[in-house]
Amino acid sequence: MKVLAVAEHRFGNLNPLSIELLNLANKIGESEAVVIGKDVSKFASELAKHADKVWKIEDASLENYSPDLYVDVLSQLIAKVKPDLILVGNTAMGSEFAPYLAVKLGVPIVTDVVGVSKADGLVVSRYVMQGKIMVDLKVSTPCVLTIRQGAFKEGVKKTGQIVDAGIKPSKSAMRRFIGYVEPEVGEVDITKAEVIVAVGRGIEDAANIPLAEELAKLLGGVVAGSRPVIDSGWLPKDRQVGISGKIVKPKLYLALGISGAFQHVMGMKDSELIIAVNKDSEAPIFGVAHYGIVGNLFDVVPELIDKLKAIKK
């Protein structure tokens, strides 16, 4: 099975999800990647470490992302390469042009995929009902899949061939690029934190947030929260962990009073070490935690703080 992964880059950096697409591609067949832009040699070299072949599509008109131009050049490449699968990141960019590409090609599309198997034909897995149920879908090829970040982190090294596709846009862009508007930068970026102390409904009130902040400071980390905490206004939006917030992968994730709803778990399940404190022994958070304490956080956290202070003396 030939698999074509569409790489994504911005501000001079390759999106790590591009490598994850190739990790998946290598598991199910012959891996090829395509990178589109004005000067993409640097990105092609990075991709070649994980792909059998990397196609470069370069043109001045492709300096900035344009969905119609991406679909134009990708359609040309796909007609040439004839892949069985086209993999796209389930990002803002990928979610925009992937359906357009599928319609252009006249092939099926499945979005937000978290699992792929070819044991019995091509079967893809995705969540439905706001993440409460996972379904398996049998799909025909060729098809387009958008892949959730973090689903395929492990892969193999390759020494792939880099090829200039010799493809140019056949038309002008339908919209004009003006510029990027950066989101407001918060006090901290929780996606880069190595230690996160996250609080849920169990923190009970905004007046209790300083308790978590004291613990986070002693651990050299930052405070984040689940959606109910954010919706209550106890922490700013940029501190939210979960599907509707931010995906984090710290070395230590300490969950305090967080029940572990699926939407939250999907935002932190890849943390290296997860420790949960919850007075409900049946809380779903214990299903993903490496260590758990069944108890009231207002009993546990002060003891932790005292122990850490004693160690630091």
Secondary structure, 3 states (H helix, E strand, C coil): CEEEEECCEECCEECCHHHHHHHHHHHHCEEEEEEEECCCHHHHHHHCCCCCEEEEEECHHHCCCCHHHHHHHHHHHHHHHCCCEEEEECCHHHHHHHHHHHHHHCCCEEEEEEEEECCCCEEEEEEECCCCEEEEEEECCCEEEEECCCCCCCCCCCCCEEEECCCCCCCCCCCCCCCCCCCCCCCCCHHHCCEEEEECHHHCCHHHHHHHHHHHHHHCCEEEECHHHHHCCCCCHHHEECCCCECCCCCEEEEECCCCCHHHHCCCCCCCEEEEEECCCCCHHHHCCCEEEECCHHHHHHHHHHHHHHHHC
